[in-house]
Each structure stands twice: as structure tokens, then as C-alpha cells.
Amino acid sequence: MLVRLFIKYVADKYARRTDALLEVPEGGSFHDMVLAMGQKDIGDRLNKIISKLAEANGLSGVLDVPEVNLNDDNKLGDAGGV
């Protein structure tokens, strides 16, 4: 949850700014997370979005840690096709 809040903050503050402290790459914004809602592969999509933001800012292993796999039914449960 904290990672998503951080991405929302970064996207709101720095998107489309050339003087930003952090880069919001295409496909790595909170808006991309919103677009993933309702998709069957939402967990995989969220993992990829977080990874894009992390890679663009040298935060790999900080934001996109394997322990926070949003596509792992064993950790997050199964929505039963919802």
C-alpha cells in the first residue's frame, strides 16, 4: 500500500516535469495503475508499473522487492475471478 501511495505522490508532483527529482516514465505512473483496475492480470500489471518507476530512478530492489509480489495468490489471496 505504501508503494502505491508513493507512486501517486510522485506522479502527481513530478509527471511531465523536466526539472523533477524523480522521473515518471511512460507506463510507470499512478494513472497506469488506475488503468489496470478490473483487468484479470492486474497483479502482473502493477508489478510491471512499479518496476518501471523503480528502474527509471535507481530504486530497483527498494520499490519492487520480490516480497511484495502483487501477483502472488498465496500471499494476497484469490479474488475468485473478480
Residue pairs with C-beta under 8 A, 6 or more apart in sequence:
3 50
3 63
3 68
4 30
4 33
4 46
6 63
7 28
7 29
7 30
7 33
7 49
7 50
7 53
7 63
8 30
10 22
10 24
10 30
10 53
11 24
11 29
11 30
11 31
12 30
13 20
14 20
14 21
14 22
14 23
14 24
15 24
15 29
16 24
22 57
23 56
23 57
24 53
24 56
25 52
25 53
25 55
25 56
27 48
27 49
27 52
28 49
28 50
28 51
28 52
28 53
28 56
29 49
29 53
32 45
32 49
33 45
33 46
33 49
36 42
36 45
36 46
36 49
39 45
41 71
42 70
43 69
43 70
43 71
43 72
43 76
44 70
44 71
46 70
46 71
47 64
47 69
47 70
47 71
50 63
50 64
50 70
51 60
51 63
51 64
53 59
53 63
54 60
54 61
54 62
54 63
54 64
69 75
70 76
